[in-house]
């Protein structure tokens, strides 16, 4: 009985993630012409997933990374990590913006650095 409940929870989680990805991908494609969703964390120099792409290493938790090109939008598809973006170099600034583990968004300001954190 315990094993079947575990399988059911796993199947439910997988189904929910699939529905979320389909909904996020369809809505974003219609609204803003974002690039297709792909696993990982991608930081774009332009809004709506345009411009130069920087890829964040989602396995490097806690390390502050300074970007060579400021990010204006972000796309994250991960089951275990999210990205916190900062307006200043060295993960500094008055405010930070956290992505969540499934995100596709324009940033409120240009991000100059980021840190990967557990979701």
MARTOR-831396 format. One line per field, with one value per residue (C-alpha): residue number from 1; x, z, y negated; residue in one letter. Coordinates in Angstrom, 1 decimal, m for minus. Layout:
// MARTOR-831396
lumdo = [NUM; ...]
x = [X; ...]
z = [Z; ...]
y = [Y; ...]
seba = [A; ...]
This chain:
// MARTOR-831396
lumdo = [1; 2; 3; 4; 5; 6; 7; 8; 9; 10; 11; 12; 13; 14; 15; 16; 17; 18; 19; 20; 21; 22; 23; 24; 25; 26; 27; 28; 29; 30; 31; 32; 33; 34; 35; 36; 37; 38; 39; 40; 41; 42; 43; 44; 45; 46; 47; 48; 49; 50; 51; 52; 53; 54; 55; 56; 57; 58; 59; 60; 61; 62; 63; 64; 65; 66; 67; 68; 69; 70; 71; 72; 73; 74; 75; 76; 77; 78; 79; 80; 81; 82; 83; 84; 85; 86; 87; 88; 89; 90; 91; 92; 93; 94; 95; 96; 97; 98; 99; 100; 101; 102; 103; 104; 105; 106; 107; 108; 109; 110; 111; 112; 113; 114; 115; 116; 117; 118; 119]
x = [0.0; 2.8; 4.5; 1.4; 0.9; 4.5; 4.0; 0.8; 2.4; 5.3; 2.9; 0.8; 3.9; 5.1; 1.6; 1.4; 4.9; 3.9; 0.7; 2.6; 5.2; 2.6; 0.6; 3.7; 5.1; 1.8; 1.0; 4.4; 4.6; 1.4; 2.1; 5.7; 7.4; 9.8; 12.2; 11.0; 11.3; 14.3; 15.7; 18.2; 18.5; 19.0; 19.6; 19.0; 20.4; 17.1; 13.5; 11.2; 14.2; 16.1; 19.7; 22.8; 22.2; 24.1; 23.5; 23.6; 25.1; 22.2; 24.5; 26.6; 24.5; 25.4; 28.2; 27.8; 28.4; 28.9; 27.5; 29.6; 26.4; 23.5; 20.4; 16.9; 14.9; 15.2; 13.9; 14.3; 13.1; 14.3; 12.8; 15.3; 16.9; 16.0; 18.0; 18.2; 19.2; 20.8; 21.0; 24.6; 27.9; 28.9; 25.3; 24.7; 21.9; 18.9; 16.6; 16.9; 14.6; 14.0; 12.9; 11.4; 12.1; 9.7; 9.9; 9.9; 9.9; 11.3; 13.2; 12.2; 15.8; 19.0; 20.6; 24.4; 24.9; 23.1; 23.2; 21.7; 19.6; 17.6; 13.9]
z = [0.0; 0.8; m2.5; m4.6; m2.7; m3.4; m7.1; m7.2; m5.7; m8.1; m11.1; m9.8; m9.5; m13.0; m14.4; m12.6; m13.9; m17.5; m17.3; m15.9; m18.6; m21.4; m19.9; m19.4; m22.8; m24.6; m22.8; m23.2; m26.9; m27.5; m25.3; m25.9; m28.4; m25.8; m26.9; m26.3; m22.7; m22.1; m18.9; m17.0; m16.2; m19.0; m18.4; m21.4; m22.1; m23.7; m22.6; m23.5; m23.8; m26.5; m26.8; m25.4; m23.4; m20.2; m18.7; m15.0; m13.5; m11.4; m9.5; m8.1; m5.0; m3.1; m5.2; m6.4; m10.1; m11.7; m15.3; m18.1; m19.8; m17.6; m17.7; m18.5; m18.6; m17.2; m18.0; m15.4; m15.7; m12.8; m10.2; m7.5; m8.0; m8.5; m9.3; m7.2; m9.3; m8.0; m9.4; m8.2; m8.9; m6.3; m5.4; m3.9; m4.2; m2.4; m3.7; m5.1; m7.4; m7.0; m10.0; m8.5; m10.1; m13.1; m14.3; m17.5; m16.8; m17.6; m14.7; m13.1; m13.6; m15.2; m13.1; m12.8; m10.6; m9.4; m7.0; m7.4; m4.4; m3.6; m4.7]
y = [0.0; m2.4; m1.8; m2.4; m5.7; m6.8; m5.9; m7.8; m10.9; m10.7; m10.3; m13.2; m15.4; m14.5; m15.2; m18.6; m19.6; m18.6; m20.7; m23.6; m23.4; m23.2; m26.1; m28.3; m27.5; m28.1; m31.3; m32.8; m31.9; m33.7; m36.7; m37.5; m35.1; m33.6; m30.9; m27.4; m26.1; m24.0; m22.6; m24.7; m28.4; m30.9; m34.6; m36.9; m40.4; m41.5; m41.4; m38.4; m36.0; m37.9; m39.0; m37.4; m34.2; m33.3; m29.8; m29.4; m26.3; m25.0; m22.6; m25.5; m26.4; m29.5; m30.9; m34.5; m34.9; m38.3; m38.5; m39.9; m41.1; m42.4; m40.2; m41.7; m38.4; m34.9; m31.4; m28.6; m25.0; m22.9; m20.7; m21.5; m24.9; m28.6; m31.7; m34.9; m37.9; m41.1; m44.6; m45.1; m43.2; m40.7; m39.8; m43.3; m45.8; m47.1; m44.4; m40.9; m39.0; m35.2; m33.1; m30.0; m26.6; m27.1; m30.7; m32.8; m36.5; m39.9; m41.4; m44.7; m46.0; m44.8; m42.1; m42.2; m39.1; m35.9; m33.1; m29.6; m28.5; m25.3; m25.6]
seba = [X; X; X; X; X; X; X; X; X; X; X; X; X; X; X; X; X; X; X; X; X; X; X; X; X; X; X; X; X; X; X; X; X; X; X; X; X; X; X; X; X; X; X; X; X; X; X; X; X; X; X; X; X; X; X; X; X; X; X; X; X; X; X; X; X; X; X; X; X; X; X; X; X; X; X; X; X; X; X; X; X; X; X; X; X; X; X; X; X; X; X; X; X; X; X; X; X; X; X; X; X; X; X; X; X; X; X; X; X; X; X; X; X; X; X; X; X; X; X]
